[in-house]
Amino acid sequence: MTEFAAVSDDIRLKRLKFRAWHRGMKEVDLILGPFADENAARLSEAELVDFELLLGVPDNDLYDWLSGRSAPPERFRTKLYDQIQDFIRRARGL
């Protein structure tokens, strides 16, 4: 990996974490922020793309999916989504 790529990856992760913590709906921030802090550096390229796409979903829809009120569309049912759901269960002690 070149020095430029390492810096670029670092900036990408910082932006992703910031977006995860500053979505606008505190309930979603408190799920995605800690998830990003704990896992972002370990995500694969495909998972990072999925996370970035997930961050583009409107807060109310995303909260409904994450809280189990409704199921996400098929395109969002990814390995990353399963990781976030597992993170939520572990945070709740389930």
C-alpha atoms as a printed R data frame, in Angstrom:
   type eleno elety resid chain resno       x       y      z
1  ATOM     1    CA   MET     A     1   0.000   0.000  0.000
2  ATOM     2    CA   THR     A     2   1.350   3.394 -0.901
3  ATOM     3    CA   GLU     A     3   1.574   6.269  1.549
4  ATOM     4    CA   PHE     A     4  -1.155   8.088 -0.398
5  ATOM     5    CA   ALA     A     5  -3.455   5.061 -0.198
6  ATOM     6    CA   ALA     A     6  -2.861   4.770  3.558
7  ATOM     7    CA   VAL     A     7  -3.694   8.451  4.079
8  ATOM     8    CA   SER     A     8  -6.714   8.149  1.799
9  ATOM     9    CA   ASP     A     9  -7.973   5.097  3.725
10 ATOM    10    CA   ASP     A    10  -7.466   6.919  7.030
11 ATOM    11    CA   ILE     A    11  -9.465   9.909  5.799
12 ATOM    12    CA   ARG     A    12 -12.208   7.619  4.503
13 ATOM    13    CA   LEU     A    13 -12.511   5.897  7.896
14 ATOM    14    CA   LYS     A    14 -12.572   9.225  9.745
15 ATOM    15    CA   ARG     A    15 -15.330  10.511  7.472
16 ATOM    16    CA   LEU     A    16 -17.299   7.304  7.851
17 ATOM    17    CA   LYS     A    17 -17.077   7.476 11.650
18 ATOM    18    CA   PHE     A    18 -18.078  11.132 11.665
19 ATOM    19    CA   ARG     A    19 -21.108  10.410  9.479
20 ATOM    20    CA   ALA     A    20 -22.060   7.473 11.706
21 ATOM    21    CA   TRP     A    21 -22.037   9.727 14.799
22 ATOM    22    CA   HIS     A    22 -23.688  12.776 13.181
23 ATOM    23    CA   ARG     A    23 -26.710  11.569 11.235
24 ATOM    24    CA   GLY     A    24 -29.289  13.810 12.872
25 ATOM    25    CA   MET     A    25 -31.320  11.205 14.764
26 ATOM    26    CA   LYS     A    26 -29.640  10.511 18.092
27 ATOM    27    CA   GLU     A    27 -31.017   6.973 18.323
28 ATOM    28    CA   VAL     A    28 -29.296   6.026 15.058
29 ATOM    29    CA   ASP     A    29 -26.112   7.887 16.069
30 ATOM    30    CA   LEU     A    30 -25.938   5.800 19.250
31 ATOM    31    CA   ILE     A    31 -26.078   2.587 17.241
32 ATOM    32    CA   LEU     A    32 -23.916   3.374 14.229
33 ATOM    33    CA   GLY     A    33 -21.328   5.565 15.990
34 ATOM    34    CA   PRO     A    34 -20.137   2.917 18.440
35 ATOM    35    CA   PHE     A    35 -20.351   0.260 15.726
36 ATOM    36    CA   ALA     A    36 -18.125   2.343 13.453
37 ATOM    37    CA   ASP     A    37 -15.659   3.107 16.260
38 ATOM    38    CA   GLU     A    38 -15.308  -0.582 17.097
39 ATOM    39    CA   ASN     A    39 -15.411  -2.113 13.614
40 ATOM    40    CA   ALA     A    40 -14.654   0.339 10.789
41 ATOM    41    CA   ALA     A    41 -10.929  -0.409 10.614
42 ATOM    42    CA   ARG     A    42 -11.670  -4.148 10.191
43 ATOM    43    CA   LEU     A    43 -14.299  -3.851  7.463
44 ATOM    44    CA   SER     A    44 -13.508  -5.106  3.984
45 ATOM    45    CA   GLU     A    45 -13.790  -2.820  0.974
46 ATOM    46    CA   ALA     A    46 -17.214  -4.290  0.122
47 ATOM    47    CA   GLU     A    47 -18.409  -3.796  3.714
48 ATOM    48    CA   LEU     A    48 -17.181  -0.185  3.701
49 ATOM    49    CA   VAL     A    49 -19.164   0.441  0.521
50 ATOM    50    CA   ASP     A    50 -22.225  -1.183  2.139
51 ATOM    51    CA   PHE     A    51 -21.768   0.978  5.247
52 ATOM    52    CA   GLU     A    52 -21.486   4.137  3.151
53 ATOM    53    CA   LEU     A    53 -24.696   3.167  1.321
54 ATOM    54    CA   LEU     A    54 -26.425   2.473  4.634
55 ATOM    55    CA   LEU     A    55 -25.401   5.919  5.872
56 ATOM    56    CA   GLY     A    56 -27.312   7.390  2.937
57 ATOM    57    CA   VAL     A    57 -30.624   5.880  4.081
58 ATOM    58    CA   PRO     A    58 -33.071   8.308  5.741
59 ATOM    59    CA   ASP     A    59 -32.885   8.166  9.547
60 ATOM    60    CA   ASN     A    60 -36.457   7.048 10.154
61 ATOM    61    CA   ASP     A    61 -36.197   4.137  7.724
62 ATOM    62    CA   LEU     A    62 -32.827   3.077  9.084
63 ATOM    63    CA   TYR     A    63 -34.022   3.244 12.683
64 ATOM    64    CA   ASP     A    64 -37.056   1.117 11.837
65 ATOM    65    CA   TRP     A    65 -34.781  -1.513 10.283
66 ATOM    66    CA   LEU     A    66 -32.248  -1.495 13.105
67 ATOM    67    CA   SER     A    67 -34.910  -1.621 15.812
68 ATOM    68    CA   GLY     A    68 -36.764  -4.461 14.115
69 ATOM    69    CA   ARG     A    69 -39.898  -2.442 13.373
70 ATOM    70    CA   SER     A    70 -39.564  -3.311  9.699
71 ATOM    71    CA   ALA     A    71 -37.252  -5.338  7.499
72 ATOM    72    CA   PRO     A    72 -34.792  -3.596  5.212
73 ATOM    73    CA   PRO     A    73 -35.074  -4.019  1.450
74 ATOM    74    CA   GLU     A    74 -33.119  -6.971  0.080
75 ATOM    75    CA   ARG     A    75 -30.223  -4.810 -1.175
76 ATOM    76    CA   PHE     A    76 -29.486  -3.745  2.412
77 ATOM    77    CA   ARG     A    77 -29.575  -7.271  3.879
78 ATOM    78    CA   THR     A    78 -25.846  -7.738  3.721
79 ATOM    79    CA   LYS     A    79 -23.124  -9.264  5.860
80 ATOM    80    CA   LEU     A    80 -22.551  -5.769  7.232
81 ATOM    81    CA   TYR     A    81 -26.210  -5.426  8.241
82 ATOM    82    CA   ASP     A    82 -25.935  -8.750 10.073
83 ATOM    83    CA   GLN     A    83 -22.795  -7.495 11.837
84 ATOM    84    CA   ILE     A    84 -24.633  -4.356 12.966
85 ATOM    85    CA   GLN     A    85 -27.574  -6.435 14.228
86 ATOM    86    CA   ASP     A    86 -25.153  -8.681 16.141
87 ATOM    87    CA   PHE     A    87 -23.470  -5.581 17.576
88 ATOM    88    CA   ILE     A    88 -26.866  -4.302 18.771
89 ATOM    89    CA   ARG     A    89 -27.663  -7.651 20.441
90 ATOM    90    CA   ARG     A    90 -24.277  -7.742 22.178
91 ATOM    91    CA   ALA     A    91 -24.702  -4.131 23.361
92 ATOM    92    CA   ARG     A    92 -28.043  -5.072 24.876
93 ATOM    93    CA   GLY     A    93 -26.523  -8.133 26.504
94 ATOM    94    CA   LEU     A    94 -28.660 -10.580 24.521
